[in-house]
Amino acid sequence: MAERYTTKSLKVLPVIPQAKPQEGSSAVRSGIDAEVQAHIGRQLRAVYDDVANEPIPDRFLRLLRELDKKRDAARDDII
């Protein structure tokens, strides 16, 4: 049986260019400059991109397989 769960199967949200905060937004109220916000966003994406590319631990893969088996067994019981 081919492995269904890989880091490639995880969805990564696209990077959306950030617009300047609108008057009254939390960024304006907090006094955070749009450039600072953009820099923080780039840094967070860099960190989380690395995490998203790490292999899925074996214990999680085992758990996912067990859950698949239970789901399939429950589905077979219904049919």
N, C-alpha and C positions, 0 to 999 in steps of 0.2 A: 504494500500500500504506500503510495507516494505521500510524503509529508505535506500536509495542507498549511501548516503554520510556519512561516518564515518571515524574516524582517522585510522581505520584498512584498509580502502580502499586507503589511501595515500601510495604512493610508497616511500620507504626509500632506498637510494642508499647503496650498500654494502660498507663496510670499506675495502679499498684496501691498503695492506702494501706499505709503501712509500720506494722507492729506494733512494739511495744517489743521490743528484743532479749531473747532468752531467756538465762537463766543458763547460762554456759559457751560462749555464741556468741562469734565473733571480735570483735564490736562490744563486748561486755562485757569480754573479755580485753584489748582494745586501749585501753579506757578512753574510747572515743568516746561522747559523750552521744547519745541517740536524737534529740534535737532538732538537734544538729549534723549527724548523719548525714542527717536529713530535709532540712536546708537544703542540704547538698552535693548530695543527689539532685535537688532542685528546680533548682539551678544547672546541673547537668550536663544535665538534660532540656531546660532553656531553650537551652543552647548547641547541643545536638544536634538539637533541633527546627528551629532555624534552618538547620542544615546539611542536614537532610532535605528542607527546602523549596526548596533551591537547584536550579536546572536541571541536568540531567545534561549533562556536557561532550560536545561533538560527537564527539570522538575515542573516547569510550566507546560512544556510540551506533553509530558506524561499526564498532567491534570487535564489538559485540553483533549487528549485522546480518550481519557476516562469519561469526560463529559459527553464527547461525541458518541461513545458506546452506549451510555445511558439514554441519551436522546434517541438514538437509533432503536434501542430496545423498546423504549416507550412508544415510538412511532409504530413499530412492528406489532405491539400489543393492541393498538387502536385499529389497525387494519384487519 
